[in-house]
Amino acid sequence: MVDVVLLFGRILLLAMLYLFLLAAVRAGVGLVRTGAPSPGARPLALVVVAGPPELKGTRIGLDRLVRIGREPGSELVLGDDFVSTRHAQVVPGPKGPVLEDLGSTNGTSLNGTPISSPVALKTGDEVSIGTARMKVTRL
């Protein structure tokens, strides 16, 4: 009787081991299928191309909220008289980042046109705030 119980226990343990391995392989196959993101799927970034010399070349990823202004807590602090304390922000959205002016005195421009409502950003766009110009690129 003891032999039958031990045999049944071994078979049960072996079956559980195979189920575990099957689950691990299925999870691994899912990871291999998704793989690394394609080059077009890289997140967008904002690069300072003109303005304060100490900020030139600064690159900020747009995969999170990015506040722009003179306020020290902002992700991009622009020490410029033409920039409001809380000037603008870029909010990540389901279709990509969205630029919005926060009621600034001197406004925010996208590709040379002042914006009055939230606008979706795409690669190659140029954002102007005060004397600073930023270009939207891929990370």
N, C-alpha and C positions, 0 to 999 in steps of 0.2 A: 504494500500500500504506500509506503514511504517513497519507494522508487517511482511510482506513478505521479505522486505529488511533485517530486523533484523534477521529473521530466516535464510536467506541465509548467512548472515555474521557469525552467530553462527556455521552453518554447515561447512563453509569454515575454520573458526578458529579451529574447532575440527579436520578436515581433516589435516590441517597443523601440529597440535599437534601430531597426530598419525604418520605422515610422519617423524617428528623429532624424536619421540621415536623409530621408526623402524630403522632410520639411526644410532641412538645411540646404539641400541642393536646389530646391524650388526657390528659396529666398535668394540664393547666389545667382541663379539664372536671371531673376528679376533685376538684380544689380548689374549684371553684365549687359542685359538688353538696354537698360537706360544709359549706362556708360557715362562718359564725360560729356558735358554740354557741348553742343556744336558751337563753332565760332560765332555764329549769328545770335546765339542765346546768351552771350556774355552780357552782364549788366552794363548799363550806361553810367557814365561819369561826367562830371563837370570839371573842365580844366580852365584855369585862369590864364588867358592869353595876353591881356593888357590890363594895366592898372597899377596898383602899388607894386614896386619892384620886389618886395619881400614875399609877395603872394604869387608872382609869375611862375607858372608851371605847377601850381598846387592842383592836385587831382582829388576830387571827392566823389565817392560812389553814390549813385542815386537809388540804391536798393533800400534805403531807409529815409526817414524824414530829414531834410536838410534845410535849416533856417539860415537866412542870409540877412545881415544887418550890422549895425554898429554895436549891438548888445554883446557883452563879453561871453554870454552863454551860447551864442550862435555857433553853428558848425562852420560857417564861413564869415569871419569878422572882417568887414571892410571899413577901415578908418578913413572915411571920406565925408566931407561936408555935404555932399549931395545924396548921401545914403541915410535913410531913416534908421532909428533904433531897431525896429522890427520891420524890415523892408519887404522881403519876399520869402517864399518857401517853396521847396520842391517836395511833393508828396508822392510816394510810390502808389501806383494804381494797378488794377488788373491788366490794363493794356499798355502799361509803361508809366514813367514818371510824369507828373503834372506840375507845371509851374503856375504859381498864383502870387499876385501882388497883394500885400497885406495893408492896403490903404496908404501907401507911402506918399510923401509930398511930391517927389520928383518922378515917380512912376518907374515901371520896369518895361523894357523893350525886348521883344523876341524877333530876331532877324530884322531889326530896324523899325519895327512897328510896335507902338505902345500897346500893352495888354490891359484889358479892363475886367476880364474874367479868366478863370483857370484854363490853361492851354496845355495840351499834351506835347511832350518833348520827343524829338527823334534825333538820330545821329546827324551831325552836321549843323544843327541849330546853333545860333549865337544869341546869348542872353546878355543884355547890357543893363547894368545897375550902377548909377553914378558914373564915374570914370572907368569903372572896371568892365571888361568884356570877358565872357566865359563861353567856351565852345563845348557842345555836347559830343562826347566820343564814347567808344567802347573801352571797358577796363582791360 
